[in-house]
Amino acid sequence: MKRAMRSGFTLVELLTVIAIIALLAALILGLAGNAQKSAARNKAEAEIEQLSVFITDYQMKYGQVPPSFATLSNALVESKHALTNLLDPWGMSYVYSNSSKATFYLWSHGGDLEPFTNKAVWIGNPAP
């Protein structure tokens, strides 16, 4: 009697392949999440730099930095600046304050908290 040859995969082989695919998917998703966090932080740093340049130009024109957040916002709108909404990549408002006619502080809370301490990760130049 001749035995018929069976073709196909065993259950163990299929489960092994599914486990490998699941592991690779988890690794890729983890890396994608880190890339998004890094991109958001880089965007916030670039926007803070653009806003700092704008504030310095404002200071050169008017002899002082904008006295308030509202003044800064209005000046951005009047000049049709790209960052008129003053929102960081996490949807939170940038924080602005001035301590004199020449000194200003501009920062973002960073969207994330430091591990273990749960303190905000500042981006920019926070007020002391």
Short mmCIF file of the C-alpha atoms (twelve columns), coordinates in Angstrom:
data_MODEL
# 
_entry.id   MODEL 
# 
loop_
_atom_site.group_PDB 
_atom_site.id 
_atom_site.type_symbol 
_atom_site.label_atom_id 
_atom_site.label_alt_id 
_atom_site.label_comp_id 
_atom_site.label_asym_id 
_atom_site.label_seq_id 
_atom_site.Cartn_x 
_atom_site.Cartn_y 
_atom_site.Cartn_z 
_atom_site.pdbx_PDB_model_num 
ATOM 1   C CA . MET A 1   0.000  0.000  0.000  1 
ATOM 2   C CA . LYS A 2   1.288  3.343  -1.010 1 
ATOM 3   C CA . ARG A 3   0.858  6.274  1.362  1 
ATOM 4   C CA . ALA A 4   -0.446 9.540  -0.007 1 
ATOM 5   C CA . MET A 5   1.895  12.495 0.515  1 
ATOM 6   C CA . ARG A 6   0.415  15.341 2.439  1 
ATOM 7   C CA . SER A 7   1.381  18.898 1.660  1 
ATOM 8   C CA . GLY A 8   0.928  21.954 3.859  1 
ATOM 9   C CA . PHE A 9   2.166  23.351 7.147  1 
ATOM 10  C CA . THR A 10  1.751  21.931 10.586 1 
ATOM 11  C CA . LEU A 11  0.044  23.867 13.337 1 
ATOM 12  C CA . VAL A 12  3.366  24.390 15.125 1 
ATOM 13  C CA . GLU A 13  4.929  25.896 12.000 1 
ATOM 14  C CA . LEU A 14  2.000  28.288 11.510 1 
ATOM 15  C CA . LEU A 15  2.067  29.387 15.151 1 
ATOM 16  C CA . THR A 16  5.816  29.996 14.953 1 
ATOM 17  C CA . VAL A 17  5.419  32.203 11.887 1 
ATOM 18  C CA . ILE A 18  2.560  34.139 13.512 1 
ATOM 19  C CA . ALA A 19  4.665  34.680 16.654 1 
ATOM 20  C CA . ILE A 20  7.589  35.989 14.591 1 
ATOM 21  C CA . ILE A 21  5.321  38.373 12.667 1 
ATOM 22  C CA . ALA A 22  3.774  39.648 15.916 1 
ATOM 23  C CA . LEU A 23  7.229  40.257 17.409 1 
ATOM 24  C CA . LEU A 24  8.392  42.175 14.342 1 
ATOM 25  C CA . ALA A 25  5.199  44.262 14.313 1 
ATOM 26  C CA . ALA A 26  5.694  45.181 17.982 1 
ATOM 27  C CA . LEU A 27  9.270  46.265 17.306 1 
ATOM 28  C CA . ILE A 28  8.261  48.385 14.322 1 
ATOM 29  C CA . LEU A 29  5.432  50.079 16.223 1 
ATOM 30  C CA . GLY A 30  7.798  50.876 19.088 1 
ATOM 31  C CA . LEU A 31  10.317 52.438 16.741 1 
ATOM 32  C CA . ALA A 32  7.608  54.432 14.968 1 
ATOM 33  C CA . GLY A 33  6.426  55.857 18.296 1 
ATOM 34  C CA . ASN A 34  9.947  56.991 19.175 1 
ATOM 35  C CA . ALA A 35  10.350 58.568 15.740 1 
ATOM 36  C CA . GLN A 36  7.115  60.537 16.197 1 
ATOM 37  C CA . LYS A 37  8.226  61.824 19.607 1 
ATOM 38  C CA . SER A 38  11.584 62.861 18.200 1 
ATOM 39  C CA . ALA A 39  9.971  64.601 15.218 1 
ATOM 40  C CA . ALA A 40  7.574  66.524 17.476 1 
ATOM 41  C CA . ARG A 41  10.425 67.652 19.721 1 
ATOM 42  C CA . ASN A 42  12.504 68.763 16.716 1 
ATOM 43  C CA . LYS A 43  9.510  70.687 15.350 1 
ATOM 44  C CA . ALA A 44  8.988  72.444 18.690 1 
ATOM 45  C CA . GLU A 45  12.672 73.406 18.860 1 
ATOM 46  C CA . ALA A 46  12.527 74.826 15.318 1 
ATOM 47  C CA . GLU A 47  9.324  76.781 16.038 1 
ATOM 48  C CA . ILE A 48  10.786 78.225 19.252 1 
ATOM 49  C CA . GLU A 49  13.824 79.329 17.275 1 
ATOM 50  C CA . GLN A 50  11.569 81.005 14.656 1 
ATOM 51  C CA . LEU A 51  9.552  82.746 17.364 1 
ATOM 52  C CA . SER A 52  12.736 83.875 19.114 1 
ATOM 53  C CA . VAL A 53  13.972 85.434 15.889 1 
ATOM 54  C CA . PHE A 54  10.602 87.156 15.458 1 
ATOM 55  C CA . ILE A 55  10.745 88.511 19.035 1 
ATOM 56  C CA . THR A 56  14.294 89.790 18.455 1 
ATOM 57  C CA . ASP A 57  13.131 91.541 15.270 1 
ATOM 58  C CA . TYR A 58  10.207 93.020 17.232 1 
ATOM 59  C CA . GLN A 59  12.673 94.274 19.841 1 
ATOM 60  C CA . MET A 60  14.818 95.907 17.152 1 
ATOM 61  C CA . LYS A 61  11.749 97.625 15.682 1 
ATOM 62  C CA . TYR A 62  10.028 98.773 18.903 1 
ATOM 63  C CA . GLY A 63  12.911 98.985 21.368 1 
ATOM 64  C CA . GLN A 64  11.531 96.272 23.635 1 
ATOM 65  C CA . VAL A 65  10.299 92.696 23.519 1 
ATOM 66  C CA . PRO A 66  6.532  92.208 23.404 1 
ATOM 67  C CA . PRO A 67  5.225  93.032 26.896 1 
ATOM 68  C CA . SER A 68  2.682  90.212 26.949 1 
ATOM 69  C CA . PHE A 69  1.601  87.001 25.269 1 
ATOM 70  C CA . ALA A 70  -1.359 88.859 23.715 1 
ATOM 71  C CA . THR A 71  0.946  91.488 22.234 1 
ATOM 72  C CA . LEU A 72  3.165  88.776 20.793 1 
ATOM 73  C CA . SER A 73  0.154  86.994 19.327 1 
ATOM 74  C CA . ASN A 74  -1.200 90.207 17.762 1 
ATOM 75  C CA . ALA A 75  2.207  91.066 16.289 1 
ATOM 76  C CA . LEU A 76  2.430  87.594 14.727 1 
ATOM 77  C CA . VAL A 77  -1.033 87.972 13.185 1 
ATOM 78  C CA . GLU A 78  -0.290 91.477 11.870 1 
ATOM 79  C CA . SER A 79  2.912  90.295 10.214 1 
ATOM 80  C CA . LYS A 80  1.135  87.216 8.796  1 
ATOM 81  C CA . HIS A 81  3.713  84.959 10.422 1 
ATOM 82  C CA . ALA A 82  3.318  81.200 9.902  1 
ATOM 83  C CA . LEU A 83  3.115  80.540 13.659 1 
ATOM 84  C CA . THR A 84  0.164  82.754 14.546 1 
ATOM 85  C CA . ASN A 85  -1.610 80.048 16.551 1 
ATOM 86  C CA . LEU A 86  1.300  79.718 19.034 1 
ATOM 87  C CA . LEU A 87  0.567  76.028 19.600 1 
ATOM 88  C CA . ASP A 88  3.329  73.474 20.025 1 
ATOM 89  C CA . PRO A 89  3.217  70.086 18.226 1 
ATOM 90  C CA . TRP A 90  1.263  68.608 21.169 1 
ATOM 91  C CA . GLY A 91  -1.529 71.183 20.854 1 
ATOM 92  C CA . MET A 92  -0.506 73.134 23.963 1 
ATOM 93  C CA . SER A 93  0.192  76.833 23.885 1 
ATOM 94  C CA . TYR A 94  3.785  77.995 23.955 1 
ATOM 95  C CA . VAL A 95  4.574  79.888 27.135 1 
ATOM 96  C CA . TYR A 96  5.966  83.417 26.844 1 
ATOM 97  C CA . SER A 97  7.009  85.898 29.489 1 
ATOM 98  C CA . ASN A 98  9.313  88.865 29.692 1 
ATOM 99  C CA . SER A 99  11.293 90.025 32.693 1 
ATOM 100 C CA . SER A 100 12.460 93.322 31.219 1 
ATOM 101 C CA . LYS A 101 12.335 95.278 27.988 1 
ATOM 102 C CA . ALA A 102 15.220 93.187 26.675 1 
ATOM 103 C CA . THR A 103 14.756 89.739 28.228 1 
ATOM 104 C CA . PHE A 104 12.146 87.173 27.289 1 
ATOM 105 C CA . TYR A 105 11.448 83.537 28.006 1 
ATOM 106 C CA . LEU A 106 9.777  81.222 25.517 1 
ATOM 107 C CA . TRP A 107 9.230  77.515 26.028 1 
ATOM 108 C CA . SER A 108 7.057  74.484 25.533 1 
ATOM 109 C CA . HIS A 109 6.139  71.949 28.164 1 
ATOM 110 C CA . GLY A 110 7.329  69.279 25.742 1 
ATOM 111 C CA . GLY A 111 4.267  67.065 25.579 1 
ATOM 112 C CA . ASP A 112 5.908  64.246 27.508 1 
ATOM 113 C CA . LEU A 113 6.885  63.683 31.082 1 
ATOM 114 C CA . GLU A 114 10.288 62.476 32.221 1 
ATOM 115 C CA . PRO A 115 10.257 58.840 33.252 1 
ATOM 116 C CA . PHE A 116 10.210 58.215 37.013 1 
ATOM 117 C CA . THR A 117 9.831  61.917 37.967 1 
ATOM 118 C CA . ASN A 118 6.715  62.868 35.952 1 
ATOM 119 C CA . LYS A 119 8.149  66.359 35.448 1 
ATOM 120 C CA . ALA A 120 7.612  68.209 32.192 1 
ATOM 121 C CA . VAL A 121 10.402 68.061 29.637 1 
ATOM 122 C CA . TRP A 122 10.984 71.723 28.856 1 
ATOM 123 C CA . ILE A 123 11.885 72.793 25.334 1 
ATOM 124 C CA . GLY A 124 13.258 76.282 24.852 1 
ATOM 125 C CA . ASN A 125 14.190 78.848 27.459 1 
ATOM 126 C CA . PRO A 126 11.870 78.547 30.485 1 
ATOM 127 C CA . ALA A 127 11.542 81.342 32.997 1 
ATOM 128 C CA . PRO A 128 13.662 80.796 36.101 1 
# 
